[in-house]
Amino acid sequence: MSRVYNFSAGPAVLPEEVLKEAADEMLDYQGSGMSVMEMSHRSKVYDKIIKDAEADLRELMNIPDNYKVLFLQGGASQQFAMIPMNLMKNRVADYIVTGQWAKKAYQEAQKYGKANCIASSADKTFSYIPDCSDLPVSEDADYVYICENNTIYGTKFKELPNTKGKTLVADVSSCFLSEPVDVTKYGVIYGGVQKNIGPAGVVIVIIREDLITEDVLPGTPTMLTYKTHADADSLYNTPPCYGIYICGKVFKWLKKRGGLAAMKEYNEKKAAILYDYLDQSKMFHGTVEPASRSLMNVPFVTGDKDLDAKFVKEAEAAGLVNLKGHRTVGGMRASIYNAMPIEGVEALVAFMKKFEEENL
Ligand SMILES: *Cc1c(COP(=O)(O)O)cnc(C)c1O
């Protein structure tokens, strides 16, 4: 068996320890005589799995009691609709558009009410986070929406926007659990888990209780109403059982590694290796304004498409895979999530140096 260094933006690298543990438990989960995939979601054994996962997540993120944790399906994209359906009481919401995912959420919200784009970084191909300290937040906005880490463009909000008292809703798919967060600053924090936590098919929604109501837009399906899932502790219907089990294992792995403060330190160290190299390379250049750089997704280019393609191909042959940039931006992108070991980033930079020497 040989494992590569996988820089995929998502689905992405998971901790080897977690994968091995899951493999060991595949045929017989803790004496149950069956795989977690095969057991009832109403069983005692599974109830402990989902309850433990929630408890560990609450501990990791220090989630206050007046927030619910929901394990849902439909990916982050389903939330683009679910959020306005549940939260747009006045049918007005403000969006900060810092990339494709924010833009998709903004466009989806337009189906349900008046969605305003109150700030954008489209003028410079989303290579920065705009100043959000004094935005024209709408008087009657039900919420202000951000995509906190922009997976495709490699930018991250270093400071949350001043929402002028309005509820903040954040898509954290690609920075989930990468550093400590103050949950109380948000009304809703959500993300698909396939970037930094677990297998695709689970989306975690952390939502303040007062935002969970029966007063949703007319026609909102039962399955797309937060209250349905909150009242049933994420067991209204069959949840993505196996995915939640793996997420639970990743939560335990994170706790063992010292929690989110320790992860932040590790992630900063990893990212610095790559950014420091990019800042002095004569061949490779980062595409993001330094003040807005993500710790998780690092896009870079040579400025020459053929050279980019050559790099991606040769890197792959060297066991450094999935470095091709998003189809809409080209170039390269290294996603260096929690589970990417520092050795992976070191190997990437060593390879880039060698490539630079050989091709400059
Ligand atoms: C990947 C991603 C999405 C889309 O996730 P799906 O689960 O495929 O719907 C949304 N937002 C962000 C920030 C992402 O990185």
The ligand as a Gaussian input file, in Angstrom:
#p B3LYP/6-31G(d) Opt

LIG

0 1
 C      -17.353000      22.749000      -1.715000
 C      -18.044000      23.931000      -1.209000
 C      -19.429000      24.100000      -1.349000
 C      -20.304000      23.106000      -2.074000
 O      -20.432000      21.951000      -1.326000
 P      -21.391000      20.765000      -1.764000
 O      -21.379000      19.901000      -0.536000
 O      -20.788000      20.118000      -2.953000
 O      -22.725000      21.312000      -2.048000
 C      -20.004000      25.228000      -0.817000
 N      -19.277000      26.154000      -0.189000
 C      -17.943000      26.030000      -0.032000
 C      -17.174000      27.091000       0.679000
 C      -17.287000      24.921000      -0.548000
 O      -15.959000      24.802000      -0.402000

